[in-house]
Amino acid sequence: MSLPGYLLRTWALLLALLCSGASAATLALDAYPERIDLSGSLSLLHDPAGKLHYTEVLAMGDAFREAQPEDLVRGFNAGVFWLRVSLVHAGAQPITRWLVVGTAKINLVTLYLRSGNDWQAMYSGRSVALAQKPVVATDAVFPVTLAPGENRELLIRVVARGATDMSCILWEPQAYRFASGESRLWLVAILAGILISGWLALLAFIRLRQTRYLWLSLLLIAIAGLESARQNFIGVYLWPHDMAVPLQMLSLFAGLALFALARVLSFALDLPRQLPRAETLLRILRWIAAGAVCVSFFDYGLGARLLAVAAVCVHLAGLTLPLVLWRRGYAPARWFAAAFSLGLLLETARQLANLGILPWAKAMDFSLAGYLLSAPFILIGMVEQTRKLSQQLAVAEQLQQAKSAFLARVSHELRSPLNTILGFARMLRRGSARLSLAEGAAGIEKGAIRLLGLIDELLDEARVAAGKLSVSPVPTPFVSWLEEVVAGAEVSCEAQGNRFVCVRSAELPPAVLLDGLRLRQVLENLLSNANRHTRHGEIQLECKASLRDATALLEFVVRDDGEGITPEQIRVIFEPFVRGPENGQGDRRRRSGFGLGLPICRELIRQMGSDIAVSSDPGKGSCFRFTLHCPLLAPEEVSGVELNAFSVSARPLVSLPDLTGLPVVASSPRVLLVEDDPEHLALLRDQLGEAGFDTGVARNALAALEQAENSRWDAIITDQMMAEGDGWYLLCQIRDSGQFMPVILLSAALPQRPPGFPAGVEFDAILRKPALSEDLLLTLWMLLLKIGSASPTPGGVTAGRWLELATLASDGDVSGIEDWLAGLDIRTEDDERLASWVRAALGRLDLGLLEHLARRAWGRLQVHNNCQ
């Protein structure tokens, strides 16, 4: 450098320092650097109201302070910022530099250049039309020309309408074009990838007609539009040059992207079914985003803040929800976890930077690439989810086919007993000589029994589907309850030519808290299935008990050596509407029913806190087992409900011979019928009247109590729900009055004990409407003859004597029964009643009822002796 040039440069620097004073920092330039960051040389003045004129600002030189990096890159702000800097050209040749203020997102920048005593203003930024900008560019770019030795002061006015970056860079024009072109090329490539992914998602929607792909396409297009608006590509390449791009375009694209993102999360993770509460939260956030877009048209800063908060919440949900569902075993969630973890983490950092929470402003530059990387994972996850849904649809179609077949079976199964009933009824009405009255009544009753069993299965399945199938644990004398199950199973197995064996622990709990009716239903179903699929084999019921503190661990196992179950059948055996193969060699009896028994049993056992396990070896038999935990009770806690073991459902445990009624005894028992249904009341009176009972009627509990005070009754049969006093109220009043007559509950619904009802007050027996005449009459006679009570039986009849009577009745040995009567020790009125009843039953040859009663008496005495 020549001596004159050196002196000129030194003079210019000194002049700049003297003229600038404290009002602005001074930066010396030469012709060589391509990029100079002015951020460290800026002075800053905040104008919150945005009303200061540049002349007023120039007069406030002392109000400027040195700008710090955190002053230039801010979160959401409103108002105006003034920046001041002085440039001194120390070179020998004139230079032109481009001043780039902030990023493409900045709203409005005004540059004031001092030229002598005058100031020249130039405008750029998003809200300035392209035709009015001094340099056509996506950023706010201003040309600055300096002569050799010139000192030029710059005053920059920045209008903030959101997250603001006021960094100032002085570029050599060609270097800026190259750097900005390289950056735009990178952004365009990413935007193209996102748009292609969006187009693929749209094609998937057109092909598959699934809304989830449409929302994914809208999400990607909205993200591309948002980034194009943020980088001002729209204003430079797509918008009219004489019009400014509205700032609200950012909020529109951001709101659409956020709304679509919430919908993509909802569909991708199946939130309505998997996590309903999370779906509700996302729905709220979606509408907050929509509301924020509307607010931005009136107050952009407030609307942008609301959008940022909603975006952070949705993004955090996108990070956590896939991980939660992945841990729960939802397979497609692993793809969404990978997708959202990267893209949404960067976007969350970006929004936190927008809010000013994170100083890492560079998060703004990486979130778009994160979405590009995330899009393929989202598409893969949705494809896998679609495949899974297709599989579920195939299963649903199979289930629908099974339901259709089930409805066809319902029509067939229900019509068969109905046709039988109608056929016998028509023959009896015509007085057909081919059919006796007893045969017709027996046929009608048999058809009704089968029909009731089918209806019970349908009702239980309806309760399972509605989630209403439940269990009601009550104090239960376990040993007597088990004897009842064993007695029924013995008869059923013997009728089919199978042998029944019961294996039990040496020590069974005397009393437990469980739902005996429902557990009995489960065991009866398992035993019935084993009996149907076994020919001349052995059915085994195993009951093991393990007592631990106050809990009894009960293990039940039902085994058979029948035809067994194939592995394919085991996989679907507990599905509703599925029966055994109908093309096998089984007869019609083995393929009857709806296929609902095992599903109902599994649901009942699950309600009890366990599950049913099944194992089988085809051709060698099957094994069903389950374990229950039941609270232990003291024997005195069930002393008042011991006779509940005789409660029966609408389906009998055993098949009885055709009976027309019980024999009339010398002393006709008096039974009070409490029923508000006239038709059912008439039916009961007819059944009991033909059996030799003297009946009275009452329409409600209050009328029954009045009759009980004025007359002597041997037993009461009452409904559960009546208008003026129900059956529970009647029971409580009878017990309080000191009358110890048997009270039997006959109701169509399960017993519904009222809240606060006294503990230990129980019905002597519970029957379900419509009760079979045999069940009703047998229960009455057992109570009246005191069979099954804890006290010694009439005549001192031992268990062996009762078993002898049952064997005689089963063999039809009339002479043997007469000898049994002759050996009966008659001491009391109860003994006489028992002898009269047995004698009358023998005279009418009602040996089936006599056998059943004797077996019950034998079972009850066995239980009583074991408890002793």
Protein Blocks (a to p, Z undefined) as FASTA:
>chain_A
ZZklmmmmmmmmmmmmmmnmmmbccddddfkbmbdcfklmcccdddfkopacfklmmmmm
mmpccddfklmpccddedjdddddddddfbfbdcdddddehjfklmbdcddddehjbccd
ddedjklcfklpfbdcfbdcddddddehiacddddddddfbdcdfbdcdddfklmmmmmm
mmmmmmmmmmmmmmmmmmmmmmmmmmnopaklmmmmmmmmmmmmmmmmmnommmmmmmcf
kbccdfklmmmmmmmmmmmmmmmmmmmnommmmmmmlmmmmmmmmmmmmmmmmmmmmmmm
lmmmmmmmmmmmmmmmmmmmmmmmmmnopaklmmmmmmmmmmmmmmmmmmmmmnomamcl
mlmmmmmmmmmmmmmmmmmmmmmmmmmmmmmmmmmmmmmmmmmmmmmmmmmmmmmmmmmm
mmmmmmmmnopakbcfklmmmmmmmmmmmmmmmmmmmmmmmmmmnopaccddddddfklm
mmmmmmmmmmmmmmnopacdddddfbdcfbdcddfklmmmmmmmmmmmmmmmpghiaddd
ddddddehjaccdddddddfbebpafklmmmmmpghiacdfkbmbdfklmgcjhlmmmmm
mmmmmmnopacdddddehiaccdddddddddddfklmmmmmmmmmpccfbdfbdcdddfb
dcddfblcddddddfbfklmmmmmmmmmmnopacdddfbfklmmmmmmmpccfbdcddfb
dfeopfklmmmmmmmnopacdcddddfbdcdddehiaehiacfbdcdddddfklmmmmmm
mmmnopoiabdcehhiafklmmmmmmmmmnopaklmmmmmmmpccfbfmlmmmmmmmmmm
mmnopaklmmmmmmmmmmmmmmmmmmZZ
